[in-house]
Amino acid sequence: MSLESHSSEATPAGIADLPPDIQLVWHGVNDAINLRQFLASDVAWCELDVNPDPEGRELILRHDSFAERPLQPGEALLTLRETLPRLLDRGKSIKLDFKAGDSWIDAGLALVDRHHIPTDRLWLNGDLDLLGETTIRRMAARYPGAIVQVPLTSLPVQPERGEEFAAQLASLRGWGINRFSVGWPYRKAPGLIDWLKQEGHAFNLYGVRTLEEFLQAVALHPAAVTADFNFPQWGYYGRGSGHNGTYYAYALA
């Protein structure tokens, strides 16, 4: 039954009213303001967008690369190195979304090891062509119990190609991928969600912006929902990931 068919009295009043087996992820905790809002919340998981800094010296948190969007005047950068212990000290779980490959992935995994992140609180994500088979297999072997994920949009074969798509997902599962990410607008592909469930593929719904979308996403009962938590109605003031330099803004009444 979808949430739209519930009476208004049954509408969830907060995340305590949601199914406990759905992991909730605060999208794009990439700056000090969004980090502060997340740490003050009861949301367990955060997503960190992992990119190299402008000098190529260490990993920082930023959705856009500096080639896509140059460093802005007054922009303060959070490093992955300084952010991980703050999250772990508060008992939070961590999703790393790698935006750069090769040695940068190695550097990120070295920090995972240095801070002894428990594998049941670790989620590793990246486009398929960025990670590649060797890295995915290595992640799965190195962190048993962690979530290893790729977004469906990064796969060479898309759902419209039926049996070929199914064979591709089965092959990727063999590499060690145990979750696929489905964009909120893209979920409307005919029967995709039902098919993923039927075939036993765990999936995460991402790109969820408003509380209305969030409740609709939860009603589909995925393994996880990654949302901006731009939900003032519930006391969450997510800032957004900063994609294209855009953030949510709030005003005092």
N, C-alpha and C positions, 0 to 999 in steps of 0.2 A: 504493500500500500504506500502511495506517495504521500509526502507531507502536505501536498496541496489538498488532499482529500480529508485531512484531519479537521476537526472543529478548532475554533480559535483557542478554546480552553486547553487543547492538547499541544499547542505550539510550544516548542522548547523555549524556556526562559534563560538558558545559559548552557554552557558545555556540559555541566553536570547532568543535564537531562538527555544528553546524546548517547548513542550506543557506545559502551566503553571499549569495544574492540576496534573502533575506527581511530587510527592515529591522526592527530590534528597537527598541522605544521604551519608555523608563522613564516610567511614568505619574505625572503630578502632582508634578513637582519644584517644590513650592510653599513649602518652608520650609528653614531652614538645615541641619537634620539630613538630610533627603532629598537636598538638593543635595550635601552632603558625601559621602553614600553613592554617589550617581550619579557624581560626579567621580572617585571612587576606582575605579570599575568600568570594564570594557571594553565597555560598552554605548554605542553611538554616538549614539543619539537620545534626547532628553528631551522630554517634554510639559510646557509651562508653561500653567497656567490663568490667563488675563489678565482682571483685574477692576479697576475704579477703587477707590482708597482711600476711607476713610470721609468725608474732607473733599472728595472730588471734585477732587483736585489732580493726581494722577499715577496711573500704572498699577502695580498690585502683583500678586503671585502668590497666588491664593487660589481654591479651587474654588467655594465658596459666596459669594454676594453678602452684603453686610452687612444687607440687608433680610431675607434668609433666616436668617442667623446672625450676631448682633451680635459686634462685636469682643470677644474674651475677655480676662479679666484676665491680664496678662503675655504676651499674644500678640505676638510680634515679626513684623513684616511685611517680606518681601523685595520690593524694587521691581524692575520689569522693567529699568529703566535701569541698576541696579548689577549685575544678574545676567547680562545678555547678554555683557558683556566677559569675565566669568569663564569662561563656557562656551566662547566663541570662543578664548580663550587656550589652552584645553585641547583644542582641535580637535574639539569636540562639535558635533553637528547639532541644530537647534532646531525644535520643533513648537509653534506658538502656537495655543492653543485659546481663541478670543475668547468671553468670557462677557457682554460688553456691546458694544453696537453704536454706530453713528453716529460721533461725533467721537472716541470711544475707539478705534475701529479705525484712524482716521487717525493718532492719537497713537502707536499701536503700530507702524504702518507707518513712521512718521517715525523711530522708534528703529531699525527694521530698516535703513533707509537710512543713518542716522547711523553705525551700526556696520559697514556694508558687509558684511552677511551674504551669503555666496555663495548663489546661488539653488539650487545642488545640495545645500545644507545647510539649506534653508528649507522649512517645511511650514506652511500656513495652514489653520485649521479653524474651523468655526462652524456653528451651526444655520442651515438655509436661510432661515428668516424673519428671523434676526438679520443675516445678511450681505446677502441680496437680490441681484437680478440685476446691478444697476449696480456694486456693490462687488466681486462675484465677477469680472465682466468686467475691472474695473480691476486687480484683483490678478493675474489671469492675464496681462494685457498688461504690467504693471509688473515682474513677476518671472518672465520666461520660464525654464522649467526647474525652477521650484519646484513643490511639491505643493500643490494647492488642493482641499480636501476638505469634504464635508458628510456628516453621519451619515444613514443611511437612515431612521432613526426620525423625522427632522425633515421628511421629505418629505410633501406632502399626499396623494400617491397611494402606497399600500403594495403589496407584491408580490402580494397576493391578487387584485389587479385586473389581472393578466396583461398584455395588450397595452397598456393605458393606462399601466401602470407602466413597461414597456419604452420607450414613447414619451417618457415623462417623463425617464428617464435619458439617452436620446439627446439631448433638448433641453438638459439640464443640461451634458452634455459640450460642446455647442455654445457654452455660456457660457464655458467654460474649466475646468470641474471635471474633474480627471483621476484622482480617487480617491473612493471611497465607503467609509464606515465602518460596520461591522456589529457590533452588540453580541454578546458571546459567548453569552448565553442565546438571543438572537434568531436566531442562525445556524441554528437547527433548523427554521426555516421550510422546508417541503418543497422540496428541490432548489435552494434559493436560491444556495448557494455554487457548485454546478455550473453553474447558469444564468449567474451573473456571469462565471465563467471562460469559458464558451462564447461569451458576447456580447462578450468582450474588455474587461470593466470591471475595472480594478484595485481591490482592496479591502483595507482594514485591519480586523483583528479586534481589538476592544477589550473592556474589562471582564474581562480574564483575571487571575485572582487567584493560583492555586496553581501549583506546578511541573507537576502532573499536567495541569491545564487548558492550561498553556502548551505542553506537548509535543503535546497533542491539536490545539491551534490551529496549531502549526507543521506538523503532518502534513497539514493542509488546503492548505498551500502558498499562503497569501495573499501579497500584496505586502508586508504589514507586520503585526506583532503588537504591540499596546500592552498592557503588563502592569505589575502593581505591583512585579514583581521581589522579591516576598516569597518568596525561594528560599534559605533558610539552607543547604540541601543543596549549593548551588553557591557559597556565600559571598556571596550578595546579601541585603541587609537593607533592602529597600524599605519606606518608612514609609507609603506610600499618599498619596492626593491630599488627604486631610483632609475628604472629603465628609461633611457632617453632623457635622463635628468628630471623626470617627473615624480612628484611626491604628493601624497594627500596632505591637505591643510585643514586645520580645525580652528574654529573661532569660539571664544567664550561668549556666552549669552549675556 
